Amino acid sequence: MKSGPVFFIAFRYLLGRAKEGGRYLRGAVAGIALSLIPIVVTLIVADGMIRGITDRYIELGTGHLQLYNSYNSENLDSFAAELEHVGGVAGYWKERQSLGIVSGTNGKTGVSIRAVDPKFWEDEGSKRYLEIVEGSAFLENDREILLGTALAENLGIHVGDTIRLMTARVMSNGNTIPRITPLTVKGIVSSGYRELDAAWCIMTYSMGSQILPADMSNNHLLVKINRPYEDAERISGELFSRLGPQCWVYTWKELQRSQYSSYESTRQILIFIMALIVMVAAVNVSSATSMLALERQRDIAVLKAFGTSPKSTSGIFLSASLLTGIFGSIFGISLGLIIGRFINEIIHGLEWFLGTVSSIFGGGQVKILDPGYYLEEIPIIIDWKAIAAICFFTILCSVIASWLPSRRAGKTSPTELLRKN
């Protein structure tokens, strides 16, 4: 039998009347669709959370690339001049990083000191993610600093307060003694992700050069490029070839390797767990195919009596399972994409509903995603390659699961089927 009639019969079985076996295949379609919805939503949310957090780290923290001078850490001007000739570079700024201790109203705590060119905060990527909670992010002189939100809250510090920053100072004899520097808080800022800015103490690069010794700090160039996710490795290689072995170039993926790998591992584990649900749904396709074969034994007997080969008979039921997988994938992925697209609105709606219910019973506001620890808005990222892979995997599982019952139906003797019916 040609493939056209085979698919036509399989399609009729899928859309046929419930008492003729169609209900089994349609039930399998619903099962596949329901199993795919959480996978697609999980994929969109996971990718959105990873991208949202990563964007904040690379735009406000590490930059897209970092350049170090292995011969003389203080000499970065030659690197800066060479960057002018590299295509795809959006901007670069000097930065010096170290550790210190800040004293405030509520005590003192360790901080991460970032002495960076103030123009870094005027970059479009920086401005997109930097939230000014209080005051201003523009440092007018070297005695002004910016503090992260969590740090300011813990120390009870507000804009206009004077804090004391303790760093180390190396004497001429080589001994290290504390250096106390009074600074005025110009602004309190947030990246929108608590773990990133929890210990931020930001000052101008010139001030950092005065109070942070070269041998006790990191001095480098922060570089941003137009396409950090696509061109970071390429531009890194080009810079290394231009500047030679004296230049150490690190991409954001290398700088955030452990954290980014952790996010990816979590994402893959979630998808793997969800994929198990798809495999369970595929077992339902196998059961539906078996029940369909039992319901349509008379049809099988008639087809075989007219000379239909066992291979073509099996092909009818395999085609039915293939169509089941296709329709289930289409419905499930479509619903998952719709829910994923409006996931922020759904979350805010749930927060409003749960908050309303909670207030009735004397409770407080309900936050599903606390912006202090998570992202307030999840970016919508759709990985079409992953969606296509999920679709293909679902259809493949549906066909494989129904292979045995389809093969059994094709090998059944027509005489035996007619005698039973």
Secondary structure, DSSP 8 states (H G I E B T S, - for coil): --HHHHHHHHHHHHHS-GGGTHHHHHHHHHHHHHHHHHHHHHHHHHHHHHHHHHHHIIIIIS-SEEEEESS-TT--HHHHHHHTTSTTEEEEEEEEEEEEEEEETTEEEEEEEEEE-GGGGGSHHHHHH-EEEEE-S---STTEEEEEHHHHHHHT--TT-EEEEEEEEE-TTS-EEEEEEEEEEEEEEE-S-HHHHTTEEEEEHHHHHHHS-GGGSEEEEEEEES-HHHHHHHHHHHHHHHH-TTEEEEEHHHHTHHHHHHHHHHHHHHHHHHHHHHHHHHHHHHHHHHHHHHHTHHHHHHHHHTT--HHHHHHHHHHHHHHHHHHHHHHHHHHHHHHHHTHHHHHHHHHHHHHHHHHHTT-----SS-TTTS-SS------HHHHHHHHHHHHHHHHHHTHHHHHHHHHS-HHHHHHH-
